Amino acid sequence: MEVGAGLGSLTVALAATGARVLAIEVDERLLAALREAVGATDRVEVVRADAARVDWKELLGVEPWIMVANLPYNVATPVVMRVLEEAPNVQRMLVMVQREVGERLAAGPGDEQYGAVSLRVAYRADASVVRPVARTVFWPQPNVDSVLVRIERRPPPVRADERTLMDLIRVSFAQRRKTVRNALLRFGMASADARAALEACGVGAGTRPEELGLEAFACLADAAGQPGSATGGA
């Protein structure tokens, strides 16, 4: 599956490897040129669709897929997250995105770009920056550098309730400079329950969200979901 097939240069190269390619393009102005570019092969199906809105289950069915894409800044994160969360049969992705976006997708605790998106990715996949892509290789030349990011799906490494976990992550990173204890209080936990949860999970009261990995958040989410823990999770 190629998202944003454009004029078909990558599409043709993918088909030449022997792969069957589903070429997705939203810009109607490019569709005629795209269909002409792939007209010599029967291995490509061109579909006009918006990757930010398309029903992935209806489009992809149940067979396994690999996704490749060159994603613009404003849609990169929503598209990647929708595929991860709504298209479980997409087993891996190789996406080119703006450098800051790619680093955020693959970041770990303590990294400059680490945040809620990094944790949402880590819940479902292993992500890594494969290589940088300089702005000078594009025409017209953009004002930003890019990176290639590989995302390989795997089962979640933690067993916390997903909704509680994701809500806690969202609340925690809504105010990055606040401590995790403060986030637990905003999440609805009583002060004593928050203190007990932090102690049980080995998290210091002054720890900030960007210092914690997925396992620590899962532990705190488990504590927040325990009977008697007065949470008002959004």
GUNUZA-907765 format. One record per atom (N, C-alpha, C, O): residue in three letters; atom name; z, x, y. Coordinates in steps of 0.02 Angstrom, whole numbers. Layout:
   aa  at       w       u       v
  ALA  CA       Z       X       Y
...
END
This chain:
   aa  at       w       u       v
  MET   N       0      42     -59
  MET  CA       0       0       0
  MET   C       0      44      62
  MET   O      44      86      71
  GLU   N     -50      35     105
  GLU  CA     -53      72     167
  GLU   C     -42      24     225
  GLU   O     -80     -24     234
  VAL   N      11      36     263
  VAL  CA      27      -6     320
  VAL   C      -3      25     382
  VAL   O      10      83     398
  GLY   N     -44     -14     418
  GLY  CA     -78      12     477
  GLY   C    -138      54     458
  GLY   O    -142     112     477
  ALA   N    -184      25     420
  ALA  CA    -241      64     394
  ALA   C    -289      86     448
  ALA   O    -327     134     438
  GLY   N    -290      52     505
  GLY  CA    -332      74     561
  GLY   C    -406      75     544
  GLY   O    -434      25     521
  LEU   N    -437     132     555
  LEU  CA    -509     140     543
  LEU   C    -525     163     472
  LEU   O    -583     171     454
  GLY   N    -473     174     432
  GLY  CA    -484     184     361
  GLY   C    -491     256     337
  GLY   O    -508     267     279
  SER   N    -478     305     379
  SER  CA    -487     374     357
  SER   C    -440     392     300
  SER   O    -461     423     251
  LEU   N    -376     373     306
  LEU  CA    -329     386     252
  LEU   C    -342     339     194
  LEU   O    -333     358     136
  THR   N    -362     278     208
  THR  CA    -376     229     156
  THR   C    -428     256     107
  THR   O    -419     251      46
  VAL   N    -482     283     134
  VAL  CA    -535     310      92
  VAL   C    -510     368      50
  VAL   O    -526     374      -9
  ALA   N    -469     411      80
  ALA  CA    -442     468      43
  ALA   C    -396     446     -13
  ALA   O    -396     475     -67
  LEU   N    -356     394       0
  LEU  CA    -311     368     -52
  LEU   C    -352     339    -110
  LEU   O    -336     351    -169
  ALA   N    -404     301     -94
  ALA  CA    -445     271    -146
  ALA   C    -480     325    -187
  ALA   O    -492     316    -247
  ALA   N    -497     380    -155
  ALA  CA    -532     435    -190
  ALA   C    -489     468    -243
  ALA   O    -515     501    -288
  THR   N    -423     459    -239
  THR  CA    -379     487    -290
  THR   C    -378     444    -354
  THR   O    -350     465    -405
  GLY   N    -409     385    -350
  GLY  CA    -409     339    -406
  GLY   C    -359     283    -399
  GLY   O    -354     240    -443
  ALA   N    -322     283    -343
  ALA  CA    -272     231    -332
  ALA   C    -306     166    -311
  ALA   O    -358     166    -279
  ARG   N    -274     110    -329
  ARG  CA    -293      46    -300
  ARG   C    -253      38    -236
  ARG   O    -192      46    -237
  VAL   N    -286      22    -181
  VAL  CA    -255      23    -115
  VAL   C    -255     -47     -84
  VAL   O    -308     -79     -80
  LEU   N    -198     -68     -62
  LEU  CA    -192    -128     -21
  LEU   C    -186    -104      51
  LEU   O    -134     -77      70
  ALA   N    -238    -114      91
  ALA  CA    -241     -89     159
  ALA   C    -222    -145     207
  ALA   O    -257    -194     213
  ILE   N    -165    -137     241
  ILE  CA    -139    -188     285
  ILE   C    -151    -167     357
  ILE   O    -133    -112     378
  GLU   N    -182    -211     395
  GLU  CA    -196    -198     466
  GLU   C    -187    -262     505
  GLU   O    -212    -315     485
  VAL   N    -152    -258     562
  VAL  CA    -139    -318     602
  VAL   C    -190    -327     658
  VAL   O    -200    -383     681
  ASP   N    -222    -272     680
  ASP  CA    -267    -275     738
  ASP   C    -336    -300     717
  ASP   O    -373    -265     682
  GLU   N    -352    -360     737
  GLU  CA    -415    -390     717
  GLU   C    -475    -349     741
  GLU   O    -528    -351     709
  ARG   N    -467    -313     796
  ARG  CA    -523    -274     822
  ARG   C    -543    -217     776
  ARG   O    -599    -192     780
  LEU   N    -497    -196     732
  LEU  CA    -511    -139     687
  LEU   C    -536    -161     618
  LEU   O    -560    -120     580
  LEU   N    -530    -225     602
  LEU  CA    -543    -247     534
  LEU   C    -615    -237     512
  LEU   O    -627    -217     455
  ALA   N    -663    -250     557
  ALA  CA    -733    -241     538
  ALA   C    -748    -169     521
  ALA   O    -781    -154     472
  ALA   N    -723    -123     563
  ALA  CA    -734     -51     551
  ALA   C    -698     -29     488
  ALA   O    -725      12     450
  LEU   N    -639     -55     476
  LEU  CA    -601     -38     416
  LEU   C    -639     -61     353
  LEU   O    -645     -23     305
  ARG   N    -663    -122     354
  ARG  CA    -699    -148     296
  ARG   C    -764    -109     285
  ARG   O    -784     -98     227
  GLU   N    -796     -87     338
  GLU  CA    -857     -47     331
  GLU   C    -840      21     300
  GLU   O    -877      47     259
  ALA   N    -784      50     322
  ALA  CA    -765     117     297
  ALA   C    -750     116     223
  ALA   O    -763     166     188
  VAL   N    -723      61     198
  VAL  CA    -703      59     127
  VAL   C    -754      19      85
  VAL   O    -742       5      26
  GLY   N    -809       1     115
  GLY  CA    -858     -42      81
  GLY   C    -888     -12      19
  GLY   O    -912     -48     -24
  ALA   N    -888      55      15
  ALA  CA    -921      88     -42
  ALA   C    -876      90    -104
  ALA   O    -899     112    -157
  THR   N    -815      68     -98
  THR  CA    -769      69    -156
  THR   C    -742       0    -170
  THR   O    -733     -40    -124
  ASP   N    -730     -15    -233
  ASP  CA    -700     -78    -252
  ASP   C    -625     -71    -265
  ASP   O    -594    -116    -293
  ARG   N    -598     -13    -245
  ARG  CA    -527       0    -258
  ARG   C    -482     -19    -199
  ARG   O    -421     -11    -202
  VAL   N    -512     -45    -145
  VAL  CA    -473     -61     -85
  VAL   C    -477    -136     -70
  VAL   O    -532    -165     -69
  GLU   N    -420    -166     -58
  GLU  CA    -416    -235     -34
  GLU   C    -389    -232      37
  GLU   O    -334    -206      49
  VAL   N    -427    -260      85
  VAL  CA    -405    -260     155
  VAL   C    -372    -327     170
  VAL   O    -400    -380     155
  VAL   N    -313    -324     200
  VAL  CA    -276    -385     217
  VAL   C    -254    -380     290
  VAL   O    -225    -331     311
  ARG   N    -269    -433     327
  ARG  CA    -243    -436     395
  ARG   C    -173    -465     393
  ARG   O    -164    -523     373
  ALA   N    -123    -426     413
  ALA  CA     -54    -449     411
  ALA   C     -12    -406     457
  ALA   O     -29    -348     471
  ASP   N      42    -434     481
  ASP  CA      90    -399     523
  ASP   C     148    -376     479
  ASP   O     185    -418     453
  ALA   N     155    -312     470
  ALA  CA     207    -285     425
  ALA   C     277    -302     449
  ALA   O     324    -299     409
  ALA   N     285    -320     512
  ALA  CA     351    -338     537
  ALA   C     368    -411     522
  ALA   O     425    -431     531
  ARG   N     319    -450     497
  ARG  CA     332    -521     484
  ARG   C     308    -545     416
  ARG   O     328    -599     393
  VAL   N     265    -508     383
  VAL  CA     234    -531     322
  VAL   C     285    -547     267
  VAL   O     338    -516     265
  ASP   N     270    -595     224
  ASP  CA     311    -610     166
  ASP   C     294    -560     112
  ASP   O     243    -568      78
  TRP   N     336    -510     103
  TRP  CA     320    -456      56
  TRP   C     316    -481     -16
  TRP   O     273    -458     -54
  LYS   N     360    -527     -34
  LYS  CA     359    -551    -104
  LYS   C     293    -586    -119
  LYS   O     265    -577    -173
  GLU   N     269    -626     -72
  GLU  CA     206    -661     -83
  GLU   C     148    -612     -84
  GLU   O     102    -621    -124
  LEU   N     149    -562     -41
  LEU  CA      93    -516     -37
  LEU   C      90    -467     -95
  LEU   O      36    -452    -120
  LEU   N     148    -442    -117
  LEU  CA     150    -388    -165
  LEU   C     162    -410    -237
  LEU   O     150    -371    -283
  GLY   N     186    -471    -246
  GLY  CA     201    -492    -314
  GLY   C     259    -453    -343
  GLY   O     307    -438    -308
  VAL   N     255    -437    -407
  VAL  CA     311    -403    -441
  VAL   C     294    -334    -467
  VAL   O     338    -298    -491
  GLU   N     231    -314    -461
  GLU  CA     213    -247    -487
  GLU   C     239    -193    -441
  GLU   O     251    -206    -382
  PRO   N     247    -131    -466
  PRO  CA     273     -77    -425
  PRO   C     221     -51    -375
  PRO   O     161     -51    -389
  TRP   N     246     -29    -317
  TRP  CA     203      -5    -264
  TRP   C     231      60    -234
  TRP   O     291      73    -238
  ILE   N     186      98    -204
  ILE  CA     203     155    -161
  ILE   C     176     138     -92
  ILE   O     120     114     -86
  MET   N     215     151     -41
  MET  CA     193     136      27
  MET   C     181     199      66
  MET   O     221     246      64
  VAL   N     125     201     102
  VAL  CA     112     254     151
  VAL   C      98     221     218
  VAL   O      71     166     220
  ALA   N     118     254     272
  ALA  CA     109     223     337
  ALA   C     116     274     393
  ALA   O     154     322     387
  ASN   N      79     262     447
  ASN  CA      89     297     510
  ASN   C     113     244     558
  ASN   O      74     203     582
  LEU   N     178     244     572
  LEU  CA     210     189     607
  LEU   C     226     206     679
  LEU   O     257     258     693
  PRO   N     205     164     726
  PRO  CA     223     175     796
  PRO   C     298     165     808
  PRO   O     332     131     769
  TYR   N     322     195     861
  TYR  CA     394     198     874
  TYR   C     426     129     874
  TYR   O     480     121     846
  ASN   N     395      80     907
  ASN  CA     428      17     918
  ASN   C     435     -26     855
  ASN   O     475     -73     855
  VAL   N     398     -11     802
  VAL  CA     404     -51     741
  VAL   C     426     -10     680
  VAL   O     437     -39     627
  ALA   N     434      55     688
  ALA  CA     447      97     630
  ALA   C     511      77     593
  ALA   O     508      64     533
  THR   N     566      73     628
  THR  CA     629      56     594
  THR   C     629     -14     565
  THR   O     648     -23     508
  PRO   N     607     -66     603
  PRO  CA     606    -133     573
  PRO   C     562    -138     511
  PRO   O     580    -171     463
  VAL   N     504    -105     511
  VAL  CA     459    -109     454
  VAL   C     491     -74     393
  VAL   O     491    -102     338
  VAL   N     516     -14     403
  VAL  CA     547      22     347
  VAL   C     606     -18     318
  VAL   O     613     -24     257
  MET   N     648     -45     362
  MET  CA     706     -82     338
  MET   C     686    -147     303
  MET   O     717    -166     253
  ARG   N     635    -181     329
  ARG  CA     613    -243     295
  ARG   C     587    -227     225
  ARG   O     601    -264     178
  VAL   N     549    -174     218
  VAL  CA     524    -156     152
  VAL   C     581    -138     105
  VAL   O     582    -161      48
  LEU   N     629     -99     129
  LEU  CA     685     -80      87
  LEU   C     725    -141      66
  LEU   O     747    -146       8
  GLU   N     736    -188     111
  GLU  CA     781    -244      98
  GLU   C     746    -304      66
  GLU   O     778    -345      34
  GLU   N     679    -310      76
  GLU  CA     645    -371      53
  GLU   C     590    -358       2
  GLU   O     563    -406     -26
  ALA   N     574    -295     -11
  ALA  CA     521    -280     -60
  ALA   C     546    -229    -110
  ALA   O     527    -171    -107
  PRO   N     589    -250    -157
  PRO  CA     619    -202    -204
  PRO   C     570    -169    -250
  PRO   O     586    -117    -280
  ASN   N     509    -196    -257
  ASN  CA     459    -164    -300
  ASN   C     421    -108    -265
  ASN   O     379     -76    -296
  VAL   N     434     -96    -201
  VAL  CA     408     -36    -168
  VAL   C     455      21    -186
  VAL   O     510      26    -159
  GLN   N     433      63    -231
  GLN  CA     478     113    -260
  GLN   C     488     174    -216
  GLN   O     542     205    -217
  ARG   N     438     192    -178
  ARG  CA     447     248    -132
  ARG   C     398     241     -74
  ARG   O     348     206     -77
  MET   N     415     277     -20
  MET  CA     374     276      41
  MET   C     365     346      67
  MET   O     407     390      58
  LEU   N     308     357      99
  LEU  CA     297     417     139
  LEU   C     271     392     206
  LEU   O     215     367     210
  VAL   N     311     399     257
  VAL  CA     294     371     322
  VAL   C     295     425     375
  VAL   O     336     471     375
  MET   N     247     420     422
  MET  CA     247     464     480
  MET   C     273     424     539
  MET   O     247     371     556
  VAL   N     325     450     571
  VAL  CA     358     416     626
  VAL   C     377     467     679
  VAL   O     374     527     668
  GLN   N     395     441     738
  GLN  CA     420     486     790
  GLN   C     479     526     765
  GLN   O     519     501     725
  ARG   N     485     588     787
  ARG  CA     534     634     759
  ARG   C     605     605     760
  ARG   O     640     608     710
  GLU   N     626     577     816
  GLU  CA     694     551     821
  GLU   C     705     494     772
  GLU   O     759     488     743
  VAL   N     654     452     762
  VAL  CA     660     397     715
  VAL   C     667     423     644
  VAL   O     710     401     606
  GLY   N     624     472     625
  GLY  CA     627     500     559
  GLY   C     693     534     544
  GLY   O     720     528     489
  GLU   N     718     571     593
  GLU  CA     782     604     584
  GLU   C     839     554     576
  GLU   O     887     566     539
  ARG   N     833     497     610
  ARG  CA     884     444     603
  ARG   C     882     413     533
  ARG   O     934     399     503
  LEU   N     822     402     507
  LEU  CA     816     373     440
  LEU   C     847     417     387
  LEU   O     876     392     338
  ALA   N     842     483     396
  ALA  CA     864     530     344
  ALA   C     931     564     360
  ALA   O     953     606     321
  ALA   N     963     546     415
  ALA  CA    1023     582     438
  ALA   C    1083     569     392
  ALA   O    1088     517     360
  GLY   N    1128     618     392
  GLY  CA    1191     613     357
  GLY   C    1249     618     405
  GLY   O    1238     632     464
  PRO   N    1311     608     382
  PRO  CA    1369     611     426
  PRO   C    1371     676     466
  PRO   O    1362     730     438
  GLY   N    1383     669     531
  GLY  CA    1387     727     574
  GLY   C    1322     747     606
  GLY   O    1322     785     655
  ASP   N    1266     723     581
  ASP  CA    1201     739     611
  ASP   C    1195     701     677
  ASP   O    1223     648     686
  GLU   N    1156     731     723
  GLU  CA    1150     701     790
  GLU   C    1122     630     788
  GLU   O    1144     588     827
  GLN   N    1074     617     744
  GLN  CA    1041     552     743
  GLN   C    1074     502     695
  GLN   O    1049     447     686
  TYR   N    1130     521     664
  TYR  CA    1162     479     614
  TYR   C    1189     415     645
  TYR   O    1220     416     698
  GLY   N    1177     359     610
  GLY  CA    1202     296     636
  GLY   C    1197     241     584
  GLY   O    1190     255     524
  ALA   N    1199     179     607
  ALA  CA    1198     122     561
  ALA   C    1134     120     519
  ALA   O    1137     104     460
  VAL   N    1077     136     549
  VAL  CA    1014     136     512
  VAL   C    1016     187     455
  VAL   O     993     174     400
  SER   N    1044     245     469
  SER  CA    1050     298     417
  SER   C    1089     272     357
  SER   O    1070     284     300
  LEU   N    1142     236     369
  LEU  CA    1183     209     315
  LEU   C    1148     152     278
  LEU   O    1154     146     217
  ARG   N    1111     110     315
  ARG  CA    1074      56     282
  ARG   C    1021      84     236
  ARG   O    1009      57     182
  VAL   N     989     139     257
  VAL  CA     940     173     213
  VAL   C     976     203     153
  VAL   O     954     195      96
  ALA   N    1031     238     166
  ALA  CA    1067     273     112
  ALA   C    1094     225      60
  ALA   O    1105     245       2
  TYR   N    1105     163      78
  TYR  CA    1129     113      29
  TYR   C    1077     100     -25
  TYR   O    1094      86     -82
  ARG   N    1013     105      -7
  ARG  CA     959      86     -54
  ARG   C     914     144     -75
  ARG   O     875     137    -122
  ALA   N     918     202     -41
  ALA  CA     867     253     -55
  ALA   C     892     322     -34
  ALA   O     940     329       3
  ASP   N     857     372     -61
  ASP  CA     865     441     -37
  ASP   C     809     455      12
  ASP   O     750     444      -4
  ALA   N     826     478      72
  ALA  CA     775     492     123
  ALA   C     780     564     145
  ALA   O     834     592     152
  SER   N     722     595     156
  SER  CA     721     664     179
  SER   C     660     675     224
  SER   O     608     645     214
  VAL   N     668     719     272
  VAL  CA     612     739     315
  VAL   C     572     791     277
  VAL   O     597     844     259
  VAL   N     508     776     264
  VAL  CA     465     820     225
  VAL   C     438     877     267
  VAL   O     438     935     246
  ARG   N     414     860     328
  ARG  CA     386     912     371
  ARG   C     376     884     440
  ARG   O     367     823     449
  PRO   N     376     928     491
  PRO  CA     360     905     559
  PRO   C     285     899     568
  PRO   O     246     930     533
  VAL   N     265     857     616
  VAL  CA     195     848     633
  VAL   C     190     856     709
  VAL   O     215     814     746
  ALA   N     158     909     731
  ALA  CA     155     923     803
  ALA   C     110     873     839
  ALA   O      62     847     811
  ARG   N     127     859     901
  ARG  CA      88     812     940
  ARG   C      16     836     952
  ARG   O     -28     796     966
  THR   N       6     902     945
  THR  CA     -60     930     960
  THR   C    -113     912     908
  THR   O    -173     923     920
  VAL   N     -93     885     850
  VAL  CA    -142     868     799
  VAL   C    -173     799     811
  VAL   O    -219     779     776
  PHE   N    -147     762     860
  PHE  CA    -171     695     874
  PHE   C    -219     695     934
  PHE   O    -214     736     979
  TRP   N    -264     646     932
  TRP  CA    -305     634     991
  TRP   C    -311     559    1002
  TRP   O    -329     523     955
  PRO   N    -295     534    1061
  PRO  CA    -266     572    1117
  PRO   C    -195     596    1101
  PRO   O    -161     566    1060
  GLN   N    -174     649    1133
  GLN  CA    -110     680    1118
  GLN   C     -53     638    1145
  GLN   O     -51     623    1204
  PRO   N      -5     619    1101
  PRO  CA      53     581    1125
  PRO   C     103     626    1160
  PRO   O      95     687    1163
  ASN   N     155     596    1186
  ASN  CA     207     635    1221
  ASN   C     266     650    1175
  ASN   O     318     674    1199
  VAL   N     259     637    1111
  VAL  CA     314     648    1064
  VAL   C     289     684    1002
  VAL   O     230     682     986
  ASP   N     335     718     968
  ASP  CA     320     747     903
  ASP   C     338     697     848
  ASP   O     375     650     859
  SER   N     309     708     789
  SER  CA     320     663     733
  SER   C     345     701     673
  SER   O     346     762     672
  VAL   N     367     664     622
  VAL  CA     387     694     558
  VAL   C     363     649     502
  VAL   O     353     588     511
  LEU   N     354     679     444
  LEU  CA     342     641     383
  LEU   C     409     632     347
  LEU   O     446     681     338
  VAL   N     423     571     328
  VAL  CA     486     556     294
  VAL   C     471     525     226
  VAL   O     432     478     220
  ARG   N     503     553     175
  ARG  CA     498     525     107
  ARG   C     560     483      93
  ARG   O     617     505     105
  ILE   N     549     423      69
  ILE  CA     604     377      52
  ILE   C     594     354     -20
  ILE   O     544     322     -36
  GLU   N     642     370     -63
  GLU  CA     637     353    -134
  GLU   C     693     305    -152
  GLU   O     752     321    -147
  ARG   N     674     246    -174
  ARG  CA     722     194    -190
  ARG   C     763     213    -252
  ARG   O     738     242    -299
  ARG   N     827     195    -250
  ARG  CA     872     202    -308
  ARG   C     926     149    -302
  ARG   O     934     119    -249
  PRO   N     963     137    -356
  PRO  CA    1017      87    -352
  PRO   C    1070     108    -301
  PRO   O    1080     168    -291
  PRO   N    1103      60    -269
  PRO  CA    1157      77    -223
  PRO   C    1210     120    -257
  PRO   O    1230     105    -313
  PRO   N    1233     174    -224
  PRO  CA    1283     218    -255
  PRO   C    1354     193    -248
  PRO   O    1400     225    -274
  VAL   N    1364     137    -213
  VAL  CA    1431     108    -205
  VAL   C    1428      35    -227
  VAL   O    1375       5    -232
  ARG   N    1487       7    -241
  ARG  CA    1490     -60    -269
  ARG   C    1524    -111    -223
  ARG   O    1544    -164    -245
  ALA   N    1529     -95    -160
  ALA  CA    1560    -141    -112
  ALA   C    1516    -202    -102
  ALA   O    1456    -200    -114
  ASP   N    1547    -258     -81
  ASP  CA    1508    -317     -63
  ASP   C    1459    -298      -7
  ASP   O    1480    -274      45
  GLU   N    1395    -311     -19
  GLU  CA    1344    -287      28
  GLU   C    1352    -317      98
  GLU   O    1348    -281     147
  ARG   N    1364    -381     101
  ARG  CA    1369    -413     167
  ARG   C    1428    -385     207
  ARG   O    1421    -370     266
  THR   N    1485    -380     173
  THR  CA    1544    -352     207
  THR   C    1532    -281     229
  THR   O    1550    -262     285
  LEU   N    1501    -242     186
  LEU  CA    1487    -172     202
  LEU   C    1441    -166     262
  LEU   O    1456    -129     309
  MET   N    1386    -203     262
  MET  CA    1338    -198     317
  MET   C    1367    -225     382
  MET   O    1352    -198     436
  ASP   N    1408    -277     378
  ASP  CA    1440    -303     438
  ASP   C    1488    -251     467
  ASP   O    1491    -242     528
  LEU   N    1526    -218     424
  LEU  CA    1573    -167     447
  LEU   C    1536    -108     479
  LEU   O    1557     -83     531
  ILE   N    1481     -87     448
  ILE  CA    1441     -33     477
  ILE   C    1415     -53     546
  ILE   O    1418     -13     593
  ARG   N    1389    -114     551
  ARG  CA    1362    -136     615
  ARG   C    1416    -137     669
  ARG   O    1404    -112     725
  VAL   N    1474    -164     653
  VAL  CA    1528    -167     702
  VAL   C    1551     -96     720
  VAL   O    1565     -83     779
  SER   N    1554     -52     672
  SER  CA    1578      16     684
  SER   C    1534      54     732
  SER   O    1558      92     774
  PHE   N    1468      46     726
  PHE  CA    1422      84     768
  PHE   C    1402      47     832
  PHE   O    1362      73     871
  ALA   N    1429     -13     841
  ALA  CA    1415     -49     903
  ALA   C    1446     -13     963
  ALA   O    1421     -18    1019
  GLN   N    1501      22     951
  GLN  CA    1534      63    1003
  GLN   C    1548     131     972
  GLN   O    1603     143     946
  ARG   N    1500     175     976
  ARG  CA    1502     239     940
  ARG   C    1562     282     959
  ARG   O    1587     319     917
  ARG   N    1585     279    1020
  ARG  CA    1638     324    1042
  ARG   C    1707     300    1022
  ARG   O    1757     336    1031
  LYS   N    1711     240     993
  LYS  CA    1775     214     971
  LYS   C    1790     241     901
  LYS   O    1745     264     865
  THR   N    1853     238     881
  THR  CA    1873     262     815
  THR   C    1860     210     762
  THR   O    1847     151     777
  VAL   N    1862     232     699
  VAL  CA    1854     185     643
  VAL   C    1911     134     643
  VAL   O    1900      76     627
  ARG   N    1971     156     661
  ARG  CA    2027     109     666
  ARG   C    2011      53     715
  ARG   O    2024      -5     701
  ASN   N    1985      71     772
  ASN  CA    1966      22     822
  ASN   C    1913     -26     794
  ASN   O    1915     -86     807
  ALA   N    1866       2     755
  ALA  CA    1814     -40     725
  ALA   C    1844     -90     677
  ALA   O    1823    -148     675
  LEU   N    1893     -69     637
  LEU  CA    1925    -115     590
  LEU   C    1961    -171     627
  LEU   O    1961    -229     604
  LEU   N    1991    -156     683
  LEU  CA    2024    -207     722
  LEU   C    1973    -256     751
  LEU   O    1984    -317     751
  ARG   N    1917    -230     775
  ARG  CA    1865    -274     801
  ARG   C    1834    -315     745
  ARG   O    1809    -371     757
  PHE   N    1835    -289     685
  PHE  CA    1808    -324     627
  PHE   C    1853    -382     607
  PHE   O    1832    -427     570
  GLY   N    1915    -382     633
  GLY  CA    1960    -438     620
  GLY   C    2021    -421     579
  GLY   O    2060    -465     562
  MET   N    2030    -357     562
  MET  CA    2089    -339     522
  MET   C    2151    -335     565
  MET   O    2148    -314     623
  ALA   N    2207    -355     537
  ALA  CA    2271    -346     571
  ALA   C    2286    -271     574
  ALA   O    2263    -232     533
  SER   N    2326    -252     623
  SER  CA    2340    -181     634
  SER   C    2370    -147     573
  SER   O    2351     -92     554
  ALA   N    2418    -182     540
  ALA  CA    2450    -153     481
  ALA   C    2400    -146     423
  ALA   O    2401     -97     387
  ASP   N    2356    -196     415
  ASP  CA    2305    -193     362
  ASP   C    2255    -137     375
  ASP   O    2235    -102     329
  ALA   N    2236    -128     439
  ALA  CA    2190     -74     456
  ALA   C    2221      -6     441
  ALA   O    2188      38     414
  ARG   N    2284       2     459
  ARG  CA    2318      65     445
  ARG   C    2322      78     370
  ARG   O    2311     134     348
  ALA   N    2337      27     331
  ALA  CA    2342      35     259
  ALA   C    2274      51     229
  ALA   O    2269      92     183
  ALA   N    2222      20     254
  ALA  CA    2154      33     228
  ALA   C    2133     105     242
  ALA   O    2105     138     199
  LEU   N    2147     128     302
  LEU  CA    2130     197     319
  LEU   C    2167     247     274
  LEU   O    2137     295     250
  GLU   N    2230     234     263
  GLU  CA    2270     279     219
  GLU   C    2243     277     148
  GLU   O    2237     329     116
  ALA   N    2227     217     123
  ALA  CA    2203     211      54
  ALA   C    2136     245      44
  ALA   O    2121     270     -10
  CYS   N    2096     247      96
  CYS  CA    2029     277      91
  CYS   C    2027     349     115
  CYS   O    1974     380     115
  GLY   N    2084     377     134
  GLY  CA    2087     446     155
  GLY   C    2052     460     220
  GLY   O    2024     513     230
  VAL   N    2054     411     266
  VAL  CA    2020     417     331
  VAL   C    2072     421     386
  VAL   O    2116     378     390
  GLY   N    2068     473     427
  GLY  CA    2116     480     481
  GLY   C    2107     427     535
  GLY   O    2051     402     546
  ALA   N    2162     410     568
  ALA  CA    2160     357     618
  ALA   C    2114     374     676
  ALA   O    2087     330     709
  GLY   N    2105     438     690
  GLY  CA    2063     459     746
  GLY   C    1991     473     726
  GLY   O    1952     496     768
  THR   N    1972     460     664
  THR  CA    1903     473     641
  THR   C    1854     426     674
  THR   O    1868     367     684
  ARG   N    1796     453     691
  ARG  CA    1743     412     721
  ARG   C    1692     392     668
  ARG   O    1685     427     618
  PRO   N    1657     337     678
  PRO  CA    1610     312     627
  PRO   C    1558     364     606
  PRO   O    1539     368     547
  GLU   N    1533     405     654
  GLU  CA    1481     453     637
  GLU   C    1504     509     592
  GLU   O    1463     550     570
  GLU   N    1569     512     578
  GLU  CA    1596     563     533
  GLU   C    1600     539     461
  GLU   O    1613     579     416
  LEU   N    1590     474     449
  LEU  CA    1601     445     383
  LEU   C    1536     433     346
  LEU   O    1486     414     376
  GLY   N    1537     445     280
  GLY  CA    1480     431     237
  GLY   C    1485     361     208
  GLY   O    1531     323     223
  LEU   N    1435     344     167
  LEU  CA    1431     278     138
  LEU   C    1491     262      94
  LEU   O    1516     205      94
  GLU   N    1516     311      56
  GLU  CA    1572     298      11
  GLU   C    1635     278      49
  GLU   O    1671     232      28
  ALA   N    1648     311     106
  ALA  CA    1707     293     146
  ALA   C    1700     223     175
  ALA   O    1748     185     175
  PHE   N    1641     206     200
  PHE  CA    1630     139     226
  PHE   C    1638      87     171
  PHE   O    1665      33     183
  ALA   N    1614     103     110
  ALA  CA    1621      56      55
  ALA   C    1694      45      37
  ALA   O    1715     -11      23
  CYS   N    1733      98      39
  CYS  CA    1805      92      24
  CYS   C    1839      48      77
  CYS   O    1879       5      59
  LEU   N    1822      58     140
  LEU  CA    1851      18     193
  LEU   C    1828     -55     189
  LEU   O    1867    -101     202
  ALA   N    1765     -65     170
  ALA  CA    1739    -133     162
  ALA   C    1775    -169     106
  ALA   O    1790    -229     111
  ASP   N    1790    -133      51
  ASP  CA    1828    -162      -4
  ASP   C    1897    -184      20
  ASP   O    1921    -238       3
  ALA   N    1928    -141      59
  ALA  CA    1995    -157      85
  ALA   C    1992    -217     132
  ALA   O    2037    -259     131
  ALA   N    1939    -220     172
  ALA  CA    1933    -275     219
  ALA   C    1921    -341     184
  ALA   O    1938    -394     210
  GLY   N    1892    -338     124
  GLY  CA    1877    -399      88
  GLY   C    1932    -422      40
  GLY   O    1924    -472       6
  GLN   N    1987    -385      37
  GLN  CA    2042    -403      -9
  GLN   C    2079    -465      15
  GLN   O    2087    -475      76
  PRO   N    2102    -507     -31
  PRO  CA    2142    -566     -12
  PRO   C    2203    -544      29
  PRO   O    2235    -494      13
  GLY   N    2217    -581      83
  GLY  CA    2273    -564     125
  GLY   C    2255    -519     183
  GLY   O    2296    -508     228
  SER   N    2194    -492     181
  SER  CA    2171    -451     237
  SER   C    2137    -497     287
  SER   O    2083    -524     273
  ALA   N    2167    -506     344
  ALA  CA    2143    -556     393
  ALA   C    2082    -530     429
  ALA   O    2088    -499     483
  THR   N    2024    -541     401
  THR  CA    1963    -517     433
  THR   C    1923    -575     460
  THR   O    1923    -630     434
  GLY   N    1890    -560     515
  GLY  CA    1844    -609     544
  GLY   C    1776    -580     547
  GLY   O    1740    -588     596
  GLY   N    1755    -545     493
  GLY  CA    1691    -510     491
  GLY   C    1635    -555     514
  GLY   O    1630    -612     493
  ALA   N    1593    -529     559
  ALA  CA    1539    -569     588
  ALA   C    1488    -586     535
  ALA   O    1438    -620     550
END
